[in-house]
Amino acid sequence: MDAPEVEEALRRLLILSLIALHFIGCSNEKIRSPSESERKLNYQLWGFSAEHRRDGRLRWRVRGRKAVFLKDGRVKITDPLLVIFDMGEKAAVIKGEEGEVDQNREDVKITGEVEGISRKGRFYTQEVIWRDSQGKLFAPGEVKVVKGKSRVWGRKMISDPNMKFIELKEVKFNVRSEDEKHVEELPPTPED
């Protein structure tokens, strides 16, 4: 055999070896069905931002590190930051670990370690829902509300986005030490 024949034989041997390795390597792979979440998944984005307007006015804007769009009209968000607007002005900023936008109702849910901040105060909870059609924040579980030095705890919070009016159930509060020494004057009564 001369050099070109040896080269051709080596080339054929190499090709046959690669084909054999391919079939041996692929024979152990199993074909799997997509999971339930994969079947519902439309697409996924890194660096997500969305906003909702009503009658030309910005109602809310949400940003996240990652978003997964599902076929049922929901968008799951990682590290969401929700900004709620009232009459075109920023009313509240809410952040959490996970979030979800319901594209059909324009509602936004934030979960995890949730912190909400407005000019009138702050709140801390594990879940809050912005119901855009009602213009209200709902927190179904435990909530801590901080306004200045005042602290109030409760459940089932309903609030406007700027936290001017807050409704809570099962309310608890702490009295500041300077207020414990305060004594109110009792008004005179006819019996005195």
C-alpha positions, 0 to 999 in steps of 0.5 A: 500500500502506498501513502494515499491508500493508507490515508484513505483507509485511516479516514474510512476507519475514523469515520466508521469509529465516529459513527459507531460512537454516535450510535453507542452514545445515543442508544442509552438516551430515553425519550421523555414526555414534556412535564405539565409546566413545559406543556403550559409554557409559551416562552421565557424572558430574561430581563422583563418589564410590562406596564398597564394603562387605562384611558391613556393613564399609566396604572402600574409597571412591573419589572423582573429578572426573569419572566415565564409566560404561560398559555393561560394568560399568566406571567410568572416573574422572578424578583418583581418590582411593582410600581403602582400609579394613582392619577399619573403619580407614583403611589406605591413601590412593592417588591418581593421574591416571586410575582405573577401578572394575570394578563386577563384581569390586569392584576399583579400578585407579589409573594415571598418576603414582600415589602410595600412602600408609599409616602404614607408608610410601609407594609411587610407581608408574604403575599399581596395582590394589586387588583387594578379594577378596584384600585386596592391592595389585598394581603390575605395573611399576616401584615405589619404596617409601619407609619412613622414610629407606629407599628400595627399588625393584622390580617387581611389588609385592604388598602389604597395604594398610597396607604392613606386608608388601611383596613385590617382584621385581628389588629394588634399594636405596640404602644411606644414607651413615651406614650405609656406614661401619657395620662388623659384628662377625664372630662367632668360628668354631671355626677362630679 
